[in-house]
């Protein structure tokens, strides 16, 4: 994984933690961390138990978090105000990032892939 990819996903996770703290409070961040630790072990999927310190996560651990982040964030909170970022919108942002990340990891690009990335 390139350092740019690693840094961007870490930034998104840090920003999401700050956003959740501001909008809902620290309980939402604790719920995210709890959901991550409750994911059962699966071959090839290892989530570290202490996810509060993102700076110590390895590239492999970040890739594993990428695999489950939308499931962890889904139905995390109800939106109460118009100025808040809705839970659905937050999940869509991560979905679009992951889709773009997968498209840029391809060894060659098709015209279709380039058109999708432009949008």
Residue pairs with C-beta under 8 A, 6 or more apart in sequence:
1 59
1 62
1 63
5 101
6 59
6 62
8 97
9 62
9 65
9 66
9 97
9 101
10 54
10 55
10 57
10 62
12 93
12 94
12 97
13 54
13 65
13 69
14 54
16 73
16 90
17 29
17 32
19 85
19 90
20 28
20 29
20 32
20 76
20 77
21 28
21 29
23 77
23 84
23 85
24 77
28 76
28 77
29 52
31 76
32 51
32 72
32 73
32 76
33 51
33 52
35 72
36 47
36 51
36 65
36 68
36 72
37 47
37 49
37 51
39 45
39 47
39 68
39 72
45 64
45 67
45 68
46 60
46 61
46 64
47 61
47 64
47 65
47 68
48 57
48 61
51 57
51 65
57 65
66 98
66 101
69 94
69 98
70 91
70 94
70 95
70 98
73 87
73 90
73 91
73 94
74 87
74 91
75 87
76 87
76 90
77 87
78 87
79 85
79 86
79 87
100 117
103 109
103 113
103 116
103 117
104 117
106 113
